Amino acid sequence: MSSTTTTQQEQITANNVLRLFPDVQQTSLSTSPHHHHHSSNTTNTTTSPPNNNNDLTGYDTEQIKLMEEVCIVLDRDDNAIGSASKKTCHLMSNINAGLLHRAFSVFLFDPQTKKLLLQQRASEKITFPDMWTNTCCSHPLGVPGETGGESLDAAVAGVKRAAQRKLGHELGIDKAQVPVEGFEFLTRIHYLAPSDGKWGEHEIDYILFIQAKVDLKINPNEVQDTKYVSPQELKDLLKNKDLSFTPWFSLICESFLFKWWEDLDGGLDQHRDDKIQRM
């Protein structure tokens, strides 16, 4: 049963995305070599300057800069159809019109204790500040190496490289401690969640598990606290009315996390699929 919102709005495709969202760019996602001379300059990593910048007035300077990063714009089936700034992708006015982008969620477990590393997002964050969530959640960028290609395998490879980059940026984890081949891809989750009236998320989120012994040097502009938890400790935290959790983390906990966690050693293959779970 499709919800009324999806039936009323136009499905986003490569053909109509520019008409519906003038801020989206289509050239920088090309993976064929003869296009590279158009997009190899530095504008590839940021979009054209965000229009009406007063959307960002009063926010943290460092976080405002990150809003210029380029996310990968998708159709409903997770095909890359363009790129747009993080700001464009996270405005509820665009999300309500159907704009969708690619993301990932990393769940990092200690190899000995099997505890999951949680983070509490910094107060400076523009979306979902101060909330507890899984180890790291972010976006692959519309740059070579993270965009992937036509196949799911290529997209997964891009997302794993992005995950390694962001674990370094947010938590100071050395690349060598989280090698790309250490990540296990499980599934994709499509969800929409408002953060406040202005900002929100509408993502196809790639779920990545990794067991790794890591040294943390947290970036206080991104993360204010971290905590390793067992399944029971996490269940208790989720019941604590004084704590708030990101909507995607709550969804994943409700639907999938605990059964995946039970099969952390050797049983994860049975949970891997190529489907997109619509939440």
Protein Blocks (a to p, Z undefined) as FASTA:
>chain_A
ZZfklmmpccddfklmmmmmmmbcfklmpcbfklmmmmmpmklmpccddehkllmgoiaf
klmmmmmpccddddfkopafbdcdfklmmgmklmmnopacdddddddddfklopacdddd
dfklmghghiacdfbdcdddfbehjlopmbmklmmmmmmmmmmmmmmmmnopafklmgfk
lpccfbdcdddddfblmbccddddddddddddddddddfklpgbdcdddfklmmmmmmmm
kbccdfklmmmmmmmmmmmmmmmnoplmmmgcfbdcdZZ
